[in-house]
Amino acid sequence: MTKGTYAKLAAAALVVGLASGCASTDQLKQMQMDIAKAQETADAAMAAAKSADSRASAAMDAANAAQNQADDCSERCNRVMQKAMSK
């Protein structure tokens, strides 16, 4: 389960428990505000994680391209070296 799912389950359990007569309306409103804030925080964390994943993927693509160029260069250098040694 994700953080959001846990937050929603916890919120539902708290609302049911509080609504059953052991909390005032003000306490319920405060709890709902706290839940909304927790959800906003979870949403922001998810957005940051997606952004980081996107940047990591771009970095991996750049690293793979650099490795391919290095491999090509190495092959060319080896051919030049073999050609020079055969003379």
N, C-alpha and C positions, 0 to 999 in steps of 0.2 A: 504494500500500500504506500501511497505517496504521503508527503507531509500534509497536503491539502485534504486528503481523505481522512487522515487522523484528526486533523483540526475540525473537520465537519462532524465526525463521529463524536468527538469530545464535546463540541458545541451542542449537538443534539442531546447528548446525555445530560449536560448541564442544564439546558433549557427545560428538559422534561423534569429533572429533579427540582429545579428552582420553581417551575410553574406549578408543581404539585402542592404548593402552599408554604414552602419554607423560605421564600424570598419575596421581597417587595418589588413593585414595578420598577422602581429606580435601580434596584440591584439587577433586574433582568435587562434593563436598558444598558447599564454599564457592562454587563456580560456580553451583550450583543455588540457593543462598540469594541470591546476587547477582541472578540472573535473576528470582527471585520478588520481590525488592525492586524491581527495574526494572519489573516488571509492575504492582506495587502503585502505583508512582509514575505509570505511564502511565494506570492506571485512575482515579487521583485527578485527574489532569490532564483526562481525558475528562469526568469528573463536573463539574469546575469549568467546563469549556467549555460543557457542556450547560446548566448553571445560568446562565452568562453569556448564552447564547443566549436562554434563557427570559426573563431580565430585559430583554434588548434588545428582544425581541418585545413585551413589556408596555409598554416605554417608547415604542416605535413606535406601538402602539395608542393610548396616551394622547396622543401628539403629533398623531396623525390626528384624534382626537376634538376636541382643542383647536383644530386648524385648521378643522374643520367648524363649530365654534361661532363662531370668528372670522369665517368667511365669512358665516354667518347674520347676525351682528351688523352686518357691513359692509353687507349687503343692506338690513337694516332702517334703518340710518343713511342710506343713499342714498335710500330711499323717503321718509323723514322730511324730508330735505333738499329733495328734488324737490317734495314737498307744500308745504313752506314757501316755496320759490322761486316756485311757481305762484300764490300768493296776492297 
